[in-house]
Amino acid sequence: MNEDGITCVGRETPDWKGKQWLMRIVNRKGKTEGLSNPVMSWWTAQMQQPSGPVCRMCLQEPGDPEKLGEFLQRDNLRIHYFCLSLCSAAFQILSSGLPQRGRASDGFHGFLPEDIKKETSRAARKTCFVCKKKGAAIFCQKERCRRNFHLPCGRERGCISQFFGEYKSFCEKHRPTQDIQPEKRAEEDCILCCESLSGGNDDNIQSPCCSRMIYHRKCIQKYAHSSAKHFFKCPQCNNREEFPKEMLRMGIHIPDRDAAWELEPGAFSELYQRHQHCDAPICLYKDGRDNFENEGRWGLILCTTCGSQGTHRSCSSLRSNSKKWECAECISTGSWVLPSVL
């Protein structure tokens, strides 16, 4: 019996065996034989309890960053970036009216922990129309629509949140739509993953350019998450204006950062490495092709055109103070450096 006087059946037995016993009772003709409502509620909560940290706003685990954003953690406060996403115009977020009172380096992107806790207390009174649970901080911004929802619940139901301008959110009844012809969707494949365009219009998204190609929504979001703002464009015609605008309107989040491949440690380190090898047909240096001196006849100079070939001065019959040399490949293609005309 717990502190509230509720007998928690199975607490003295191992959790897994207790849950097996409960499931056998629940699955027997769909009835909960011999279990009172409080006991059933306790067991349901135990079986549904998250195994790790959850977001303070939506009460969900970290999940996919492409769908929920980065999982931010500081002290005992954890939250998805999308649940806390800023509005550049009015300093609001998807969950309405949370002020950004700190600097960018304070709290979570300028949102202070005390303000976040205050907002979650307000949201605790709102019920999600999808899962029927409290804590639904996001609401449909269509006039007279009173639907609230958690971000993950809304995503599963087809709700849309726009990550630009006023950062509006809409339920599946009032979300922006596209005129995607069913017969066209049935005939084509998504060119990003080369798989069929199954599902309804909520699962797919249409390009405003290049013959209005259709893609999986999840594929476009993955592409946007990887390429980010500076490299996001139409995969077909490279349109950088209409395409991003339409994707934003349809709820695709385009991160304002460098592309993912530019954020990898040492991604471009090879570009900073100077060629350090003698490529002459016959190397005369006693210490071999991979060694050279700083100056003189055994100093290494690079091709003035491509920079990807090198030679010891003596290996190419150059003077000990020569500064210019073209490799055989650049000379053969006629791309050598012409002397300046006085």
C-alpha positions as CSV (number, residue, x, y, z in Angstrom):
1,M,0.0,0.0,0.0
2,N,1.4,3.4,-0.9
3,E,1.2,6.7,1.0
4,D,-2.2,7.5,-0.6
5,G,-3.7,4.2,0.6
6,I,-3.7,2.6,-2.8
7,T,-2.6,-1.0,-2.9
8,C,-0.1,-1.4,-5.7
9,V,-0.5,-5.0,-6.9
10,G,2.7,-6.7,-7.8
11,R,5.1,-4.2,-6.2
12,E,6.7,-6.9,-4.1
13,T,7.2,-9.0,-7.2
14,P,9.8,-8.4,-9.9
15,D,8.6,-5.7,-12.3
16,W,8.7,-7.8,-15.4
17,K,6.8,-10.7,-13.9
18,G,4.3,-8.3,-12.4
19,K,3.7,-6.7,-15.8
20,Q,3.3,-10.1,-17.5
21,W,0.7,-11.0,-14.9
22,L,-1.1,-7.7,-15.4
23,M,-1.1,-8.1,-19.2
24,R,-2.5,-11.6,-19.0
25,I,-5.4,-10.2,-17.0
26,V,-5.9,-7.2,-19.2
27,N,-5.7,-9.2,-22.4
28,R,-8.2,-11.7,-21.2
29,K,-11.3,-10.7,-23.2
30,G,-10.3,-7.1,-22.9
31,K,-11.3,-6.9,-19.2
32,T,-9.4,-5.9,-16.1
33,E,-10.7,-8.6,-13.8
34,G,-10.2,-7.9,-10.1
35,L,-8.3,-4.6,-10.6
36,S,-9.7,-1.3,-9.2
37,N,-9.3,1.9,-11.2
38,P,-6.5,3.3,-9.0
39,V,-4.5,0.1,-9.3
40,M,-5.0,0.0,-13.1
41,S,-4.0,3.6,-13.4
42,W,-0.8,3.0,-11.4
43,W,0.2,0.0,-13.5
44,T,-0.5,1.9,-16.7
45,A,1.7,4.8,-15.6
46,Q,4.4,2.3,-14.7
47,M,4.4,0.7,-18.1
48,Q,4.3,4.0,-20.0
49,Q,6.9,5.8,-17.8
50,P,9.8,7.1,-20.0
51,S,13.1,5.4,-19.4
52,G,15.2,8.6,-19.7
53,P,15.0,12.4,-19.4
54,V,12.0,14.2,-21.0
55,C,11.3,17.7,-22.4
56,R,9.8,20.1,-19.9
57,M,7.3,21.3,-22.5
58,C,6.1,18.2,-24.4
59,L,7.0,15.6,-21.8
60,Q,8.6,13.5,-24.5
61,E,12.1,11.9,-24.7
62,P,14.8,13.5,-26.9
63,G,13.7,11.7,-30.1
64,D,14.7,12.6,-33.6
65,P,16.4,16.1,-33.8
66,E,15.1,16.5,-37.3
67,K,11.5,16.4,-36.0
68,L,11.9,17.9,-32.5
69,G,15.1,19.8,-32.7
70,E,18.2,19.7,-30.5
71,F,17.6,18.4,-26.9
72,L,18.8,21.2,-24.7
73,Q,19.9,20.4,-21.1
74,R,21.0,22.6,-18.3
75,D,21.0,21.6,-14.6
76,N,17.6,19.9,-14.1
77,L,15.8,21.6,-17.0
78,R,15.5,19.8,-20.3
79,I,13.7,21.0,-23.4
80,H,13.5,20.4,-27.2
81,Y,14.8,23.3,-29.3
82,F,11.7,23.3,-31.5
83,C,9.5,23.6,-28.3
84,L,11.5,26.7,-27.5
85,S,12.0,28.0,-31.0
86,L,12.2,31.8,-31.3
87,C,10.1,34.1,-33.2
88,S,12.4,36.7,-34.8
89,A,9.7,39.4,-35.0
90,A,8.0,39.3,-31.6
91,F,10.3,37.2,-29.5
92,Q,7.7,34.5,-29.0
93,I,7.8,30.8,-29.3
94,L,5.5,28.1,-30.6
95,S,4.0,27.8,-27.1
96,S,2.8,31.5,-27.0
97,G,4.2,34.5,-25.3
98,L,7.3,33.2,-23.6
99,P,9.6,36.3,-23.3
100,Q,13.2,36.2,-24.4
101,R,14.7,38.4,-21.6
102,G,18.2,37.1,-21.5
103,R,21.2,37.4,-23.8
104,A,21.9,34.8,-26.5
105,S,24.4,33.1,-24.1
106,D,21.9,33.1,-21.2
107,G,19.7,30.1,-20.3
108,F,18.4,28.5,-23.5
109,H,19.1,30.8,-26.4
110,G,18.1,33.8,-24.3
111,F,15.1,32.2,-22.6
112,L,15.6,32.1,-18.9
113,P,14.8,28.9,-16.8
114,E,12.4,30.8,-14.6
115,D,10.4,32.0,-17.6
116,I,10.3,28.5,-19.1
117,K,9.1,27.0,-15.8
118,K,6.4,29.7,-15.6
119,E,5.2,28.8,-19.1
120,T,5.1,25.1,-18.4
121,S,2.9,25.8,-15.4
122,R,0.5,27.7,-17.7
123,A,0.6,24.9,-20.2
124,A,-0.2,22.3,-17.5
125,R,-3.8,23.5,-17.6
126,K,-4.1,22.9,-21.4
127,T,-5.2,19.5,-22.7
128,C,-3.7,18.0,-25.9
129,F,-6.5,17.2,-28.4
130,V,-4.5,14.2,-29.6
131,C,-3.4,12.4,-26.5
132,K,-5.9,14.0,-24.1
133,K,-3.1,14.7,-21.6
134,K,-2.2,18.0,-19.9
135,G,0.8,20.2,-20.7
136,A,-0.2,21.1,-24.3
137,A,1.7,24.4,-24.8
138,I,1.1,24.8,-28.6
139,F,-2.2,26.0,-30.0
140,C,-3.7,26.3,-33.4
141,Q,-3.6,30.0,-34.4
142,K,-6.6,29.8,-36.7
143,E,-9.2,32.3,-35.5
144,R,-11.8,30.6,-33.1
145,C,-9.9,27.3,-33.1
146,R,-9.3,26.2,-29.5
147,R,-7.1,23.1,-30.2
148,N,-4.0,22.7,-28.1
149,F,-1.4,20.0,-28.7
150,H,2.1,18.8,-27.8
151,L,4.6,19.2,-30.6
152,P,5.2,15.5,-31.1
153,C,1.5,14.7,-30.9
154,G,0.8,17.4,-33.4
155,R,3.4,16.1,-35.8
156,E,1.9,12.6,-35.7
157,R,-1.6,14.0,-36.4
158,G,-0.5,16.2,-39.3
159,C,-0.4,19.6,-37.5
160,I,2.1,22.1,-38.8
161,S,4.4,24.7,-37.1
162,Q,6.0,27.3,-39.3
163,F,9.6,28.3,-38.4
164,F,9.6,31.8,-39.7
165,G,7.9,35.1,-39.2
166,E,5.4,34.8,-36.4
167,Y,6.1,31.1,-35.9
168,K,2.5,30.1,-36.3
169,S,1.1,26.6,-35.6
170,F,-2.0,25.0,-37.1
171,C,-4.0,21.9,-36.4
172,E,-4.6,19.4,-39.2
173,K,-7.9,21.0,-40.1
174,H,-6.5,24.5,-40.6
175,R,-2.9,23.8,-41.8
176,P,-1.6,25.2,-45.1
177,T,-2.3,22.8,-48.0
178,Q,-1.0,22.1,-51.5
179,D,-2.9,20.8,-54.5
180,I,-1.2,17.5,-55.0
181,Q,-3.0,15.3,-57.5
182,P,-3.5,11.7,-56.3
183,E,-2.8,10.2,-59.7
184,K,0.5,12.1,-60.0
185,R,1.5,11.0,-56.5
186,A,0.8,7.4,-57.5
187,E,2.9,7.5,-60.6
188,E,6.0,9.1,-59.2
189,D,8.8,8.3,-56.8
190,C,10.5,10.6,-54.3
191,I,13.8,11.5,-56.1
192,L,15.6,11.9,-52.7
193,C,15.1,8.3,-51.5
194,C,13.8,6.7,-54.8
195,E,10.9,5.1,-53.0
196,S,7.2,5.3,-53.8
197,L,5.1,8.3,-52.6
198,S,2.8,6.3,-50.4
199,G,0.5,7.9,-47.8
200,G,-1.7,11.0,-48.1
201,N,-0.8,14.6,-48.8
202,D,0.2,15.2,-45.2
203,D,3.2,12.8,-45.7
204,N,4.3,14.4,-49.0
205,I,5.3,17.9,-50.1
206,Q,5.3,19.5,-53.6
207,S,7.9,21.8,-55.1
208,P,6.7,25.1,-56.4
209,C,9.2,24.9,-59.3
210,C,10.6,22.3,-61.8
211,S,7.3,20.8,-62.9
212,R,6.1,20.7,-59.3
213,M,8.0,17.6,-58.2
214,I,6.7,15.7,-55.2
215,Y,8.9,14.5,-52.3
216,H,8.4,12.8,-49.0
217,R,8.1,15.4,-46.2
218,K,10.5,13.5,-44.0
219,C,13.1,13.4,-46.9
220,I,12.8,17.2,-47.4
221,Q,13.2,17.8,-43.7
222,K,16.3,15.5,-43.6
223,Y,17.7,17.4,-46.6
224,A,17.0,20.8,-44.9
225,H,18.6,19.6,-41.6
226,S,21.7,18.6,-43.5
227,S,22.2,21.4,-46.0
228,A,20.9,24.2,-43.7
229,K,20.0,27.8,-44.8
230,H,23.0,28.6,-46.9
231,F,22.9,25.4,-49.1
232,F,19.2,24.6,-49.1
233,K,17.8,24.7,-52.6
234,C,15.6,22.7,-55.0
235,P,17.2,19.3,-55.6
236,Q,16.1,19.5,-59.3
237,C,16.6,23.0,-60.6
238,N,18.7,24.6,-57.7
239,N,16.0,27.3,-57.1
240,R,17.0,29.3,-54.0
241,E,14.0,31.6,-53.8
242,E,10.6,30.0,-54.4
243,F,11.6,26.6,-53.1
244,P,12.8,27.6,-49.6
245,K,9.8,29.9,-49.1
246,E,7.3,27.2,-49.9
247,M,9.0,24.7,-47.7
248,L,9.0,27.1,-44.8
249,R,5.3,27.7,-45.4
250,M,4.6,24.0,-45.3
251,G,6.4,23.6,-41.9
252,I,9.9,22.5,-43.0
253,H,12.5,23.7,-40.5
254,I,15.6,25.1,-42.2
255,P,18.4,25.6,-39.6
256,D,20.2,29.0,-39.7
257,R,23.7,27.5,-39.5
258,D,26.5,26.1,-41.7
259,A,25.8,22.8,-43.5
260,A,26.3,19.6,-41.5
261,W,29.3,18.6,-43.5
262,E,31.0,21.9,-42.6
263,L,30.6,21.3,-38.9
264,E,32.5,18.0,-38.8
265,P,35.8,18.4,-37.0
266,G,38.7,18.7,-39.5
267,A,36.3,18.6,-42.5
268,F,38.5,20.8,-44.6
269,S,41.9,20.1,-43.0
270,E,43.3,18.7,-46.2
271,L,42.9,22.1,-47.9
272,Y,45.4,23.6,-45.4
273,Q,48.0,21.0,-46.1
274,R,50.8,22.1,-48.4
275,H,52.1,19.6,-51.0
276,Q,55.4,18.2,-49.6
277,H,56.6,15.7,-52.2
278,C,59.1,15.8,-55.1
279,D,57.3,14.7,-58.3
280,A,60.2,14.9,-60.7
281,P,60.6,11.8,-62.9
282,I,64.0,11.2,-61.2
283,C,64.6,12.5,-57.7
284,L,68.2,13.3,-57.0
285,Y,68.0,14.2,-53.3
286,K,69.9,11.8,-51.0
287,D,67.1,11.7,-48.4
288,G,64.3,10.9,-50.9
289,R,61.2,12.5,-52.4
290,D,59.5,13.3,-49.1
291,N,62.3,15.3,-47.6
292,F,63.6,18.8,-48.6
293,E,65.6,21.7,-47.3
294,N,64.2,25.2,-46.6
295,E,66.2,27.0,-49.2
296,G,68.8,26.3,-51.9
297,R,69.0,23.7,-54.6
298,W,67.3,21.1,-52.5
299,G,64.4,23.4,-51.5
300,L,61.0,22.3,-52.7
301,I,58.9,24.6,-54.9
302,L,55.3,23.9,-56.1
303,C,53.8,24.3,-59.5
304,T,52.7,28.0,-59.8
305,T,49.5,27.0,-61.7
306,C,48.0,24.0,-59.8
307,G,50.0,23.8,-56.6
308,S,49.5,20.0,-56.5
309,Q,52.9,19.0,-57.9
310,G,56.3,19.8,-56.5
311,T,60.0,19.4,-57.2
312,H,63.4,19.9,-55.7
313,R,65.1,22.7,-57.7
314,S,68.0,20.5,-58.7
315,C,65.7,17.6,-59.7
316,S,64.2,19.9,-62.4
317,S,67.5,21.7,-63.3
318,L,66.4,25.0,-61.7
319,R,68.6,27.6,-60.2
320,S,69.0,27.5,-56.4
321,N,67.0,30.8,-56.1
322,S,64.2,30.0,-58.6
323,K,60.7,30.9,-57.5
324,K,58.6,29.7,-60.4
325,W,58.1,26.3,-62.0
326,E,55.2,24.6,-63.9
327,C,54.6,20.9,-63.8
328,A,54.4,18.8,-67.0
329,E,50.7,18.4,-66.8
330,C,49.9,22.1,-66.7
331,I,52.4,22.8,-69.5
332,S,50.8,20.0,-71.7
333,T,47.3,21.6,-71.3
334,G,48.6,25.1,-72.2
335,S,47.7,26.5,-68.8
336,W,51.2,27.8,-67.8
337,V,51.5,31.3,-66.4
338,L,52.3,33.8,-69.1
339,P,55.0,36.4,-68.4
340,S,53.7,39.9,-67.6
341,V,53.9,42.4,-70.5
342,L,55.8,45.6,-69.6
